């Protein structure tokens, strides 16, 4: 959760504690009791969504690392193929025209290049092997290409799940704040003593950031 989300959850929690302290003032059939219950449900919902968001964030970091490893492995394979193609082109002009790689290919570019390399190299596999490429280099390329495509897909799924969790948190907070606005009128109309209304204001509003104490003036150096 970010600071806004944490602040909202703290408000909802404090209001729940307020409702418990002043339960006698709100009969079971009163709308306030229903609203307090709904707000408590939203607080629990926020905890669930926050846990999911944290889980997806952690999973996203792992998927990002896995995707990075797969990217590096595939790029290394493609650069070996491109390097070999340039060597073959010394005696077979233009052989390397279908085996060029940008300096820093994007994920999508790398995947497209891998597919095109596999297609272009297939008819000439024996030539690559003559230059000490592994005899199964095309199988290795296809395996690494598949692993990278899967890593990209998993990363997208985790990112989408995290986005959904964040959107659910925003929606829950919006519902909760609407309930707080309704309760504000009910509480003010229910209690007529300044102390309880002041307490309500304190629990239903964001806490002010504590100011840092002023630094003590430097003591003059003694002679």
C-alpha positions in Angstrom: 0.0 0.0 0.0 1.1 3.6 -0.6 0.8 6.3 2.0 -2.7 7.4 0.8 -3.9 3.8 1.0 -2.4 3.2 4.5 -3.8 6.5 5.7 -7.3 5.5 4.5 -7.0 2.1 6.2 -5.9 3.7 9.5 -9.0 6.0 9.4 -11.3 3.1 8.8 -9.7 1.2 11.7 -10.0 4.1 14.0 -13.6 4.5 13.1 -14.2 0.9 13.9 -12.7 1.4 17.3 -14.9 4.5 17.8 -18.0 2.4 16.8 -17.1 -0.2 19.5 -16.6 2.5 22.2 -19.9 4.1 21.4 -22.0 1.1 20.3 -24.7 1.9 22.8 -25.5 5.1 21.0 -26.4 3.2 17.8 -29.3 0.7 18.0 -29.0 -2.4 15.9 -31.6 -1.2 13.4 -29.9 2.2 12.9 -28.3 3.0 9.6 -25.1 3.9 11.4 -24.7 0.3 12.7 -25.0 -0.9 9.1 -22.5 1.6 7.8 -20.0 0.7 10.6 -20.4 -3.0 9.7 -19.8 -2.2 6.0 -16.8 -0.1 6.8 -15.3 -3.0 8.9 -15.9 -5.3 5.9 -14.1 -2.9 3.6 -11.1 -2.7 6.1 -10.8 -6.5 5.9 -11.1 -6.3 2.1 -8.3 -3.8 2.0 -6.1 -6.2 3.9 -6.9 -9.0 1.5 -6.2 -6.8 -1.6 -3.0 -5.4 0.0 -1.7 -8.9 0.7 -2.4 -9.8 -3.0 -0.7 -6.7 -4.2 2.4 -7.4 -2.1 2.4 -11.0 -3.3 2.2 -10.0 -6.9 4.9 -7.3 -6.4 7.2 -10.0 -5.0 6.2 -12.4 -7.8 6.8 -9.6 -10.3 10.3 -9.1 -9.1 11.0 -12.8 -9.4 9.4 -13.0 -12.9 11.4 -9.9 -13.9 14.6 -11.6 -12.8 13.6 -14.8 -14.6 12.8 -12.8 -17.7 16.1 -11.0 -17.6 18.0 -14.3 -17.3 16.1 -15.7 -20.3 16.7 -12.5 -22.3 20.4 -12.7 -21.7 20.6 -16.4 -22.5 18.7 -15.9 -25.8 20.7 -12.8 -26.8 24.0 -14.6 -26.1 22.8 -17.5 -28.4 21.7 -15.1 -31.2 25.0 -13.1 -31.0 26.9 -16.4 -31.4 24.9 -17.2 -34.5 25.4 -13.7 -35.9 29.1 -13.9 -35.2 29.3 -17.3 -37.0 27.3 -16.0 -39.9 29.8 -13.1 -40.4 32.6 -15.7 -40.4 30.8 -17.7 -43.1 30.2 -14.6 -45.1 34.0 -14.2 -45.6 33.8 -17.0 -48.2 30.1 -16.8 -48.9 29.2 -13.1 -49.5 26.0 -11.8 -48.0 25.5 -14.9 -45.9 25.1 -12.7 -42.8 22.5 -10.4 -44.2 19.7 -12.2 -42.3 21.7 -12.4 -39.0 22.1 -8.9 -37.7 21.2 -7.8 -34.1 20.6 -4.2 -32.8 22.9 -3.0 -30.0 20.2 -3.2 -27.4 17.2 -5.1 -28.7 13.9 -4.8 -26.8 12.2 -7.9 -25.5 9.9 -8.0 -28.5 12.7 -7.4 -31.0 14.7 -10.2 -29.5 11.9 -12.6 -29.7 11.2 -11.7 -33.3 14.9 -11.9 -34.1 15.1 -15.4 -32.6 12.3 -16.6 -34.8 13.8 -15.1 -37.9 17.3 -16.5 -37.0 15.9 -20.0 -36.5 14.1 -19.9 -39.9 17.1 -18.4 -41.7 19.6 -20.8 -40.1 17.7 -24.0 -40.6 18.7 -24.7 -44.2 22.3 -23.9 -43.4 22.7 -25.7 -40.1 25.6 -27.8 -41.4 27.6 -24.7 -42.3 27.2 -23.3 -38.8 28.3 -26.6 -37.3 31.5 -26.5 -39.4 32.4 -23.4 -37.5 32.2 -25.2 -34.2 28.6 -24.3 -33.3 26.9 -27.1 -31.3 25.3 -29.7 -33.5 22.0 -29.1 -31.7 22.3 -25.2 -31.7 18.9 -24.9 -33.4 17.2 -27.0 -30.8 18.9 -25.0 -28.1 17.8 -21.8 -29.8 14.2 -23.0 -30.0 14.2 -24.0 -26.4 15.6 -20.7 -25.2 13.2 -18.8 -27.5 10.3 -20.8 -25.9 11.5 -20.1 -22.4 11.8 -16.4 -23.1 8.3 -16.2 -24.6 6.9 -18.0 -21.5 8.8 -15.6 -19.2 7.4 -12.6 -21.0 3.9 -14.0 -20.7 4.2 -14.8 -17.0 5.6 -11.3 -16.4 2.6 -9.8 -18.1 0.2 -12.0 -16.1 1.8 -10.9 -12.8 1.7 -7.3 -13.8 -2.0 -7.5 -14.8 -2.8 -9.2 -11.4 -1.0 -6.5 -9.5 -2.9 -3.8 -11.5 -6.2 -5.5 -10.7 -5.3 -5.6 -6.9 -4.4 -1.9 -7.0 -7.6 -1.1 -8.7 -9.6 -3.1 -6.2 -7.8 -1.2 -3.4 -8.8 2.2 -4.9 -12.4 1.1 -5.4 -12.6 -0.2 -1.8 -11.1 3.1 -0.4 -13.6 5.1 -2.5 -16.5 3.1 -1.0 -15.1 3.5 2.4 -14.7 7.2 2.2 -18.3 7.6 1.0 -19.4 5.7 4.1 -17.2 8.0 6.3 -19.0 11.0 4.7 -22.4 9.5 5.6 -21.2 8.6 9.1 -19.9 12.2 9.7 -23.4 13.6 9.5 -24.9 10.8 11.6 -22.3 11.1 14.4 -22.6 14.9 14.5 -26.3 14.6 14.8 -26.2 11.9 17.4 -23.7 13.4 19.8 -24.2 16.9 21.1 -21.2 17.0 23.5 -18.1 18.6 22.2 -15.8 15.9 23.5 -17.3 13.1 21.5 -17.6 15.2 18.3 -14.0 16.2 18.8 -13.1 12.5 19.2 -14.9 11.7 16.0 -13.1 14.5 14.1 -9.8 13.0 15.3 -10.5 9.5 14.3 -12.2 10.3 10.9 -9.5 12.6 9.5 -5.9 12.0 8.5 -3.4 12.3 11.2 -1.1 15.3 10.9 2.5 14.6 10.3 4.5 15.2 13.5 6.8 18.2 13.1 10.4 17.7 14.0 11.7 19.5 17.1 13.7 22.6 16.3 17.4 22.2 16.4 19.1 23.7 19.5 21.2 26.7 18.7 24.9 26.0 18.6 26.7 26.9 21.8 29.3 29.7 21.6 32.8 28.4 21.8 34.4 29.1 25.1 37.6 31.1 25.2 
